[in-house]
Amino acid sequence: MMADLTREKDAETNRLMQERNDKAVEQLTAQMNRACKIEDDRLARGAAEVEDEYQKKTKETEEKKKSAVESIAEHRATVMKMKEEKEREEKAEDEKDHNQWMTADRIYLEMEKAKKQKQHDASMEVQKIQIQQMAEKQAKKQQEKQADLDYDARRETAFRKDQVFRR
């Protein structure tokens, strides 16, 4: 009986030790599981933070690139507008200069034409005066010639009368 009691006591002790061991293993397993879960959570948070930081940097980089591209496009558009405006101004200035030159040229040509017309008119006037003077001279010569002829005819008549009278 003693042996049975001892065996029972040993079995009870073994059972209690086994329960304590099982309990310790369960506690250790739970503690290790908590530690692993905490470590996993920490790693997951770290990975999420790294991913967030990466996404944030990528987004900032993309925004900077987009901003730079927009800025370049805006600058190009501004430069093109300025270039077009400058070309329009130059064209307008060239046209203005051309119109001024054409106006000045037209005025010069009109003045030259007026000058030539004036010279022509003066020349025609001189020619008229010369023709008139020539006609007057011709008429005067004609009158003088006629006067000479009349004089000669009167002298001849007088000479004949004188001759007739002397005979």
C-alpha positions as CSV (number, residue, x, y, z in Angstrom):
1,M,0.0,0.0,0.0
2,M,2.8,2.3,0.8
3,A,4.3,1.6,-2.5
4,D,1.0,2.4,-4.1
5,L,0.8,5.7,-2.1
6,T,4.4,6.5,-3.1
7,R,3.6,5.8,-6.7
8,E,0.5,7.8,-6.5
9,K,2.4,10.6,-4.8
10,D,5.2,10.4,-7.4
11,A,2.6,10.3,-10.1
12,E,0.9,13.3,-8.6
13,T,4.2,15.1,-8.3
14,N,5.0,14.2,-11.9
15,R,1.6,15.4,-12.9
16,L,2.0,18.7,-11.0
17,M,5.5,19.2,-12.4
18,Q,4.2,18.4,-15.9
19,E,1.4,20.9,-15.4
20,R,3.9,23.5,-14.1
21,N,6.2,22.7,-17.1
22,D,3.2,22.9,-19.5
23,K,2.1,26.1,-17.8
24,A,5.6,27.5,-18.0
25,V,5.9,26.4,-21.7
26,E,2.5,28.0,-22.4
27,Q,3.5,31.2,-20.6
28,L,6.9,31.2,-22.4
29,T,5.2,30.5,-25.7
30,A,2.6,33.2,-25.1
31,Q,5.4,35.6,-24.1
32,M,7.4,34.7,-27.2
33,N,4.3,35.0,-29.3
34,R,3.7,38.5,-27.8
35,A,7.3,39.4,-28.4
36,C,7.1,38.1,-32.0
37,K,3.8,40.0,-32.5
38,I,5.4,43.2,-31.1
39,E,8.4,42.7,-33.3
40,D,6.2,42.0,-36.3
41,D,4.1,45.0,-35.5
42,R,7.3,47.1,-35.1
43,L,8.7,45.8,-38.3
44,A,5.4,46.3,-40.1
45,R,5.2,49.9,-38.7
46,G,8.9,50.5,-39.8
47,A,8.2,49.1,-43.2
48,A,5.0,51.2,-43.5
49,E,7.0,54.3,-42.4
50,V,9.7,53.5,-44.9
51,E,7.0,52.9,-47.6
52,D,5.3,56.1,-46.6
53,E,8.5,58.0,-46.6
54,Y,9.4,56.5,-50.0
55,Q,5.9,57.4,-51.4
56,K,6.2,60.9,-49.9
57,K,9.6,61.4,-51.5
58,T,8.4,59.9,-54.8
59,K,5.3,62.2,-54.7
60,E,7.5,65.3,-53.9
61,T,9.9,64.3,-56.7
62,E,7.0,63.9,-59.1
63,E,5.5,67.2,-58.0
64,K,8.9,68.9,-58.5
65,K,9.2,67.3,-61.9
66,K,5.7,68.3,-62.8
67,S,6.2,71.8,-61.5
68,A,9.5,72.1,-63.4
69,V,7.9,70.9,-66.6
70,E,5.0,73.3,-66.1
71,S,7.5,76.1,-65.4
72,I,9.5,75.2,-68.5
73,A,6.3,75.1,-70.6
74,E,5.1,78.4,-69.1
75,H,8.5,79.9,-69.7
76,R,8.5,78.7,-73.3
77,A,5.0,80.0,-73.8
78,T,6.1,83.4,-72.4
79,V,9.2,83.4,-74.6
80,M,7.2,82.5,-77.7
81,K,4.6,85.3,-76.9
82,M,7.5,87.8,-76.3
83,K,9.1,86.7,-79.6
84,E,5.8,87.0,-81.5
85,E,5.2,90.4,-79.9
86,K,8.7,91.5,-80.8
87,E,8.2,90.2,-84.4
88,R,4.8,92.1,-84.6
89,E,6.4,95.2,-83.3
90,E,9.4,94.9,-85.7
91,K,6.9,94.3,-88.6
92,A,4.8,97.3,-87.6
93,E,8.0,99.4,-87.2
94,D,9.2,98.1,-90.7
95,E,5.8,98.9,-92.2
96,K,5.9,102.4,-90.5
97,D,9.4,103.0,-91.9
98,H,8.3,101.7,-95.3
99,N,5.3,104.0,-95.2
100,Q,7.5,107.0,-94.2
101,W,9.9,106.2,-96.9
102,M,7.1,105.8,-99.5
103,T,5.6,109.1,-98.3
104,A,8.9,110.9,-98.4
105,D,9.6,109.3,-101.8
106,R,6.2,110.3,-103.1
107,I,6.6,113.9,-101.8
108,Y,10.1,114.0,-103.3
109,L,8.7,112.8,-106.7
110,E,5.8,115.3,-106.5
111,M,8.3,118.1,-105.7
112,E,10.5,116.9,-108.6
113,K,7.5,116.7,-110.9
114,A,6.4,120.2,-109.8
115,K,10.0,121.5,-110.3
116,K,10.1,119.9,-113.8
117,Q,6.7,121.3,-114.6
118,K,7.8,124.7,-113.4
119,Q,11.0,124.5,-115.5
120,H,8.9,123.3,-118.4
121,D,6.4,126.1,-117.9
122,A,9.3,128.6,-117.6
123,S,10.9,127.1,-120.7
124,M,7.6,127.4,-122.6
125,E,7.2,131.0,-121.4
126,V,10.8,131.8,-122.5
127,Q,10.1,130.0,-125.8
128,K,6.8,132.0,-126.2
129,I,8.7,135.2,-125.4
130,Q,11.5,134.2,-127.9
131,I,8.9,133.4,-130.6
132,Q,7.1,136.6,-129.9
133,Q,10.4,138.5,-130.0
134,M,11.3,136.7,-133.2
135,A,7.8,137.5,-134.6
136,E,8.2,141.1,-133.5
137,K,11.7,141.3,-135.0
138,Q,10.4,139.7,-138.2
139,A,7.5,142.1,-138.2
140,K,9.9,145.0,-137.6
141,K,12.2,143.8,-140.3
142,Q,9.2,143.5,-142.6
143,Q,8.1,147.0,-141.6
144,E,11.6,148.3,-142.2
145,K,11.8,146.5,-145.4
146,Q,8.4,147.8,-146.4
147,A,9.4,151.3,-145.2
148,D,12.6,151.0,-147.3
149,L,10.6,149.8,-150.3
150,D,8.1,152.6,-149.8
151,Y,11.0,155.1,-149.4
152,D,12.6,153.6,-152.5
153,A,9.3,153.8,-154.4
154,R,8.8,157.4,-153.3
155,R,12.3,158.3,-154.2
156,E,11.9,156.6,-157.5
157,T,8.7,158.4,-158.0
158,A,10.2,161.7,-157.0
159,F,13.3,161.0,-159.2
160,R,11.0,160.3,-162.1
161,K,9.0,163.4,-161.5
162,D,12.2,165.3,-161.2
163,Q,13.4,163.7,-164.5
164,V,10.1,164.4,-166.1
165,F,10.2,167.9,-164.8
166,R,13.7,168.4,-166.1
167,R,12.9,167.3,-169.5
